[in-house]
Amino acid sequence: MSNTGGRRKPPTIHDVAREAGVSRGTVSRVLNGGHYVSPAAAEAVNAAIRRTGYVVNRHARSLITGRSDSVGFLLTEPQERFFEDPNFNVLLRGCTQALAAHDIPLLLMLAGTDDERRRITRYITAGHVDGVLLVSSHSGDPVAEELRAAGVPLVACGKPIGLGSKVSYVAADDRDGARDMVRHLLGLGRRRIGVVTGPLDTPGGVERLAGYREVLAEAGVEEDERLIVSGDYSRASGEAAAERLLGRAPDVDAVFVASDLMAQGVLAALQRAGRRVPEDVAVGGFDDSPAAVAASPALTTIRQPWDRISAEMVRVLLAQISGEDTAAVILPTELVRRASA
């Protein structure tokens, strides 16, 4: 008696081969990259896959290839930062889309504490992902070095401090972006220009401060340490930094803020202090994240090319997984003028 009411068996690689009129080995080669397969045979196999609805058994393939066919997106920050900072979500979405074109899923990993970093490092080095996109690396954070030493393909967003050319990275030109913003503020006639830096154990924090200092030196403006305060890229830290800045240098007439989210906090502190933006104090941000447009007034800022950053991170990582050497990619930024400066 036939089991007409039972669940239909999923198509197999044998069904695809029979439908395409080729051998099982040809189908296998197409599924594993198409090497040594003629264009006509590859098209026949792909058409058969579409007709039969065949889906690759990733577990079976991983047993053969030794690969997981997945990639990790590792954020070494407290979990709340992921939900607060829009840059992380933009980058995650871009990397997910870039990997989807290769039919590779992306696993989100949050490791903001030492215990979490140890657990995640064990998981990664056990082979559960083929490579890692590392976001927000701090100097002294052992994750990048441990993954590199274990031979895990790795691409960082921003140049990891202290690792030089040992780790692949993709970064916006933080220093040049900072220079553009400070030149813009000087061009508005501002001379008491403060800066709210990012964390100085991150590449963005270091490079953006360096760009600020370079342009002031070029313009012959004497550096005043009272005008330099730091934050951690959060809105609250920007607000607290602006309060410190106003207390130390009440004659400040412009502020370059190393992230748009911190700049929102700076705007709140200036408003509370009765300072008009941009009439009394011009404010410039960095990132051109959704926070820049949501700010009031809308932020003049430095645009990071997030789509290109995510696409390049994926490209470099997949090349490294395939056996290529480490690589560095630095992408240009752009000044975006809005109402705040």
PLY file of the C-alpha trace (Angstrom):
ply
format ascii 1.0
element vertex 341
property float x
property float y
property float z
element edge 340
property int vertex1
property int vertex2
end_header
0.00 0.00 0.00
1.52 3.32 -1.04
2.02 6.01 1.54
0.27 8.78 -0.42
-0.45 10.72 2.73
3.17 10.74 3.93
5.61 13.57 3.60
7.34 13.72 0.21
11.02 12.85 0.40
13.27 15.83 -0.33
15.17 15.66 -3.62
18.69 14.27 -3.46
21.86 14.87 -5.41
20.99 11.71 -7.41
17.67 13.30 -8.45
19.51 16.40 -9.62
22.00 14.31 -11.61
19.20 12.31 -13.27
17.25 15.49 -14.10
20.34 17.20 -15.53
21.53 14.15 -17.44
24.98 14.25 -15.83
26.91 12.18 -13.29
26.61 12.62 -9.54
30.27 13.71 -9.50
29.50 16.58 -11.91
26.69 17.79 -9.64
29.05 17.60 -6.66
31.69 19.67 -8.46
29.11 22.33 -9.37
27.95 22.50 -5.75
31.55 22.93 -4.59
32.50 25.79 -6.86
32.14 24.54 -10.41
35.79 23.62 -10.98
36.46 21.38 -14.01
32.84 21.61 -15.17
31.86 22.92 -18.61
29.51 25.94 -18.74
26.82 23.82 -20.42
26.98 21.13 -17.72
26.95 23.76 -14.94
23.85 25.40 -16.45
22.13 22.01 -16.76
22.86 21.25 -13.10
21.68 24.66 -11.88
18.49 24.35 -13.92
17.89 20.88 -12.45
18.41 22.22 -8.95
15.76 24.88 -9.58
13.30 22.35 -11.04
13.74 19.74 -8.32
13.96 22.19 -5.43
17.15 20.53 -4.20
18.71 22.15 -1.12
22.32 21.52 -0.13
22.74 19.54 3.09
25.18 21.85 4.82
25.95 19.39 7.60
26.90 16.67 5.12
28.99 19.10 3.10
30.82 20.33 6.22
31.80 16.75 7.08
33.41 16.43 3.65
34.98 19.88 3.26
35.89 20.55 6.90
34.12 23.91 6.65
31.06 25.19 8.47
29.88 27.39 5.56
29.16 30.20 8.02
30.89 33.36 9.20
30.90 35.09 12.60
30.22 38.80 13.21
32.01 39.44 16.50
31.34 42.62 18.48
33.65 43.01 21.48
31.46 45.56 23.26
28.80 45.37 25.99
25.48 44.15 24.61
23.71 47.47 25.19
26.14 49.18 22.79
24.93 46.98 19.95
21.37 48.20 20.44
22.29 51.85 21.06
24.85 52.53 18.34
23.24 52.52 14.86
26.63 51.95 13.16
26.76 48.35 14.35
23.34 47.58 12.90
24.19 49.22 9.57
27.42 47.23 9.36
25.71 43.98 10.36
23.02 44.45 7.73
25.58 45.20 5.01
27.73 42.17 5.87
24.64 39.93 5.99
23.58 41.09 2.52
27.09 40.68 1.08
27.37 37.13 2.44
23.84 36.24 1.25
25.08 36.67 -2.31
27.38 33.70 -1.56
24.65 31.75 0.30
26.62 32.04 3.55
24.81 32.77 6.85
26.22 35.26 9.36
26.27 34.49 13.10
26.09 37.46 15.47
28.41 37.10 18.49
28.50 39.61 21.37
31.47 39.44 23.71
31.65 42.42 26.04
33.19 40.74 29.10
36.31 38.64 29.64
34.21 35.52 30.25
32.18 36.10 27.08
35.34 36.65 25.05
36.84 33.39 26.35
33.69 31.42 25.51
33.36 32.95 22.05
37.06 32.39 21.29
36.72 28.69 22.24
33.65 28.39 20.03
35.34 30.00 17.03
38.62 28.10 17.31
36.65 24.83 17.53
35.74 25.38 13.87
32.08 26.40 14.21
32.63 29.28 11.75
35.02 29.55 8.79
36.10 33.11 9.56
35.33 36.18 11.64
34.39 39.79 10.95
35.72 41.58 14.03
34.07 44.87 15.01
35.26 47.41 17.60
38.65 46.04 18.60
40.39 47.71 21.57
44.12 47.69 22.22
44.90 45.09 24.86
41.90 43.02 23.77
43.39 39.54 23.22
40.67 38.24 20.87
42.23 39.35 17.57
45.66 38.01 18.48
44.26 34.70 19.80
42.19 34.12 16.66
45.14 35.05 14.42
47.46 32.70 16.32
44.89 29.90 15.95
44.86 30.39 12.18
41.27 31.63 12.01
40.63 33.86 8.95
39.92 37.29 10.37
39.05 40.77 9.07
38.75 43.72 11.44
36.69 46.85 10.95
39.41 49.44 11.55
43.11 48.78 11.95
43.70 46.78 15.15
46.14 48.68 17.35
49.43 46.86 17.86
48.90 44.11 15.29
50.21 45.97 12.24
49.95 43.89 9.07
49.31 40.62 10.93
45.52 41.01 10.64
43.44 41.99 7.61
41.33 45.09 8.08
38.99 47.46 6.27
38.71 51.02 7.50
37.45 54.45 6.57
40.20 57.06 6.44
39.54 58.33 9.97
42.42 60.79 10.04
41.56 62.39 6.70
37.89 62.62 7.67
38.81 64.42 10.89
41.04 66.79 8.95
38.17 67.66 6.60
35.84 68.42 9.49
38.30 70.62 11.39
39.19 72.50 8.19
35.46 73.10 7.66
35.06 74.48 11.19
38.09 76.74 10.73
36.58 77.91 7.43
33.52 79.09 9.36
35.79 81.41 11.32
35.87 79.29 14.47
39.13 79.30 16.44
38.31 77.77 19.83
37.56 74.31 18.47
37.09 71.55 21.01
37.11 67.84 20.31
35.26 64.93 21.91
37.39 61.92 21.02
36.39 58.29 20.87
38.11 55.79 23.17
41.85 56.22 22.74
42.40 52.46 22.80
40.55 52.16 19.47
41.90 53.01 16.01
39.10 55.48 15.32
39.70 57.31 18.59
43.43 57.67 17.92
43.22 58.58 14.22
40.44 61.17 14.54
42.27 62.96 17.34
45.45 62.94 15.25
43.61 64.53 12.33
42.23 67.26 14.59
45.69 68.06 15.93
47.31 68.10 12.49
44.90 70.65 11.03
45.15 72.98 14.03
48.96 72.87 13.71
48.75 73.58 9.97
46.53 76.59 10.66
48.87 77.93 13.32
46.26 77.49 16.06
47.93 76.70 19.36
46.70 73.43 20.83
44.93 73.76 24.18
44.58 70.53 26.15
41.52 71.98 27.90
39.69 71.65 24.56
40.31 67.87 24.33
37.89 65.57 26.15
37.10 61.90 25.55
34.02 59.73 25.33
33.20 56.11 24.56
30.99 56.65 21.46
27.78 56.55 23.51
25.29 59.43 23.68
25.64 59.72 27.45
29.44 60.01 27.20
29.08 62.80 24.63
26.78 64.72 26.95
29.15 64.31 29.91
32.14 65.27 27.76
30.44 68.47 26.59
29.71 69.45 30.18
33.40 68.98 31.04
34.42 70.93 27.97
32.16 73.89 28.81
33.51 73.90 32.37
37.14 73.89 31.23
36.83 76.14 28.17
33.63 78.23 28.28
34.80 80.24 25.25
34.62 77.19 22.97
32.99 78.16 19.65
33.01 74.80 17.84
33.19 71.10 18.71
34.33 68.23 16.53
32.73 65.08 17.93
34.15 61.69 16.94
30.74 60.04 16.48
27.23 61.19 15.62
25.76 59.43 18.64
28.10 61.31 20.98
27.27 64.49 19.06
23.61 64.06 20.01
24.72 64.18 23.64
26.87 67.26 22.96
23.86 69.03 21.42
21.75 68.23 24.49
24.42 69.63 26.85
24.83 72.81 24.77
21.09 73.36 24.70
20.89 72.93 28.46
23.71 75.47 28.87
21.86 77.99 26.72
24.30 77.79 23.80
22.76 78.09 20.33
23.91 75.72 17.58
25.44 76.79 15.25
25.29 80.49 16.17
27.25 80.18 19.44
28.86 76.78 18.98
29.18 74.89 15.70
29.06 71.10 16.03
30.43 68.50 13.62
30.04 64.74 13.95
31.49 61.63 12.36
29.83 58.58 10.71
26.73 59.98 8.96
24.68 57.42 10.83
20.89 57.70 11.31
21.74 59.65 14.50
23.03 62.53 12.35
19.70 63.07 10.61
17.70 62.51 13.82
19.69 65.18 15.67
18.29 68.68 16.16
19.69 70.59 14.40
20.69 67.98 11.82
24.40 67.23 12.04
27.12 68.29 9.69
29.24 65.16 9.74
31.78 62.92 8.04
30.23 60.12 6.03
31.74 56.68 6.40
30.99 54.49 3.34
29.31 51.73 5.33
28.09 49.78 2.28
31.59 49.65 0.84
33.14 48.85 4.22
30.85 45.85 4.76
31.24 44.61 1.17
35.04 44.88 1.37
35.17 43.14 4.75
33.26 40.20 3.29
35.36 40.15 0.10
38.65 40.16 2.00
37.45 37.50 4.46
36.23 35.12 1.75
39.54 35.55 -0.08
41.40 34.73 3.13
39.23 31.67 3.74
40.21 30.56 0.23
43.90 30.81 1.16
44.89 34.34 0.18
47.18 36.52 2.33
46.12 39.28 4.71
45.10 42.59 3.15
44.37 46.17 4.20
41.73 48.40 2.59
41.32 52.09 3.47
38.29 53.87 2.03
37.72 57.62 1.61
35.25 59.62 3.70
33.09 62.59 2.72
32.06 65.84 4.44
28.25 66.17 4.62
27.04 69.70 5.40
23.83 70.16 7.38
22.50 72.71 9.86
24.80 72.23 12.89
27.93 73.74 11.33
0 1
1 2
2 3
3 4
4 5
5 6
6 7
7 8
8 9
9 10
10 11
11 12
12 13
13 14
14 15
15 16
16 17
17 18
18 19
19 20
20 21
21 22
22 23
23 24
24 25
25 26
26 27
27 28
28 29
29 30
30 31
31 32
32 33
33 34
34 35
35 36
36 37
37 38
38 39
39 40
40 41
41 42
42 43
43 44
44 45
45 46
46 47
47 48
48 49
49 50
50 51
51 52
52 53
53 54
54 55
55 56
56 57
57 58
58 59
59 60
60 61
61 62
62 63
63 64
64 65
65 66
66 67
67 68
68 69
69 70
70 71
71 72
72 73
73 74
74 75
75 76
76 77
77 78
78 79
79 80
80 81
81 82
82 83
83 84
84 85
85 86
86 87
87 88
88 89
89 90
90 91
91 92
92 93
93 94
94 95
95 96
96 97
97 98
98 99
99 100
100 101
101 102
102 103
103 104
104 105
105 106
106 107
107 108
108 109
109 110
110 111
111 112
112 113
113 114
114 115
115 116
116 117
117 118
118 119
119 120
120 121
121 122
122 123
123 124
124 125
125 126
126 127
127 128
128 129
129 130
130 131
131 132
132 133
133 134
134 135
135 136
136 137
137 138
138 139
139 140
140 141
141 142
142 143
143 144
144 145
145 146
146 147
147 148
148 149
149 150
150 151
151 152
152 153
153 154
154 155
155 156
156 157
157 158
158 159
159 160
160 161
161 162
162 163
163 164
164 165
165 166
166 167
167 168
168 169
169 170
170 171
171 172
172 173
173 174
174 175
175 176
176 177
177 178
178 179
179 180
180 181
181 182
182 183
183 184
184 185
185 186
186 187
187 188
188 189
189 190
190 191
191 192
192 193
193 194
194 195
195 196
196 197
197 198
198 199
199 200
200 201
201 202
202 203
203 204
204 205
205 206
206 207
207 208
208 209
209 210
210 211
211 212
212 213
213 214
214 215
215 216
216 217
217 218
218 219
219 220
220 221
221 222
222 223
223 224
224 225
225 226
226 227
227 228
228 229
229 230
230 231
231 232
232 233
233 234
234 235
235 236
236 237
237 238
238 239
239 240
240 241
241 242
242 243
243 244
244 245
245 246
246 247
247 248
248 249
249 250
250 251
251 252
252 253
253 254
254 255
255 256
256 257
257 258
258 259
259 260
260 261
261 262
262 263
263 264
264 265
265 266
266 267
267 268
268 269
269 270
270 271
271 272
272 273
273 274
274 275
275 276
276 277
277 278
278 279
279 280
280 281
281 282
282 283
283 284
284 285
285 286
286 287
287 288
288 289
289 290
290 291
291 292
292 293
293 294
294 295
295 296
296 297
297 298
298 299
299 300
300 301
301 302
302 303
303 304
304 305
305 306
306 307
307 308
308 309
309 310
310 311
311 312
312 313
313 314
314 315
315 316
316 317
317 318
318 319
319 320
320 321
321 322
322 323
323 324
324 325
325 326
326 327
327 328
328 329
329 330
330 331
331 332
332 333
333 334
334 335
335 336
336 337
337 338
338 339
339 340
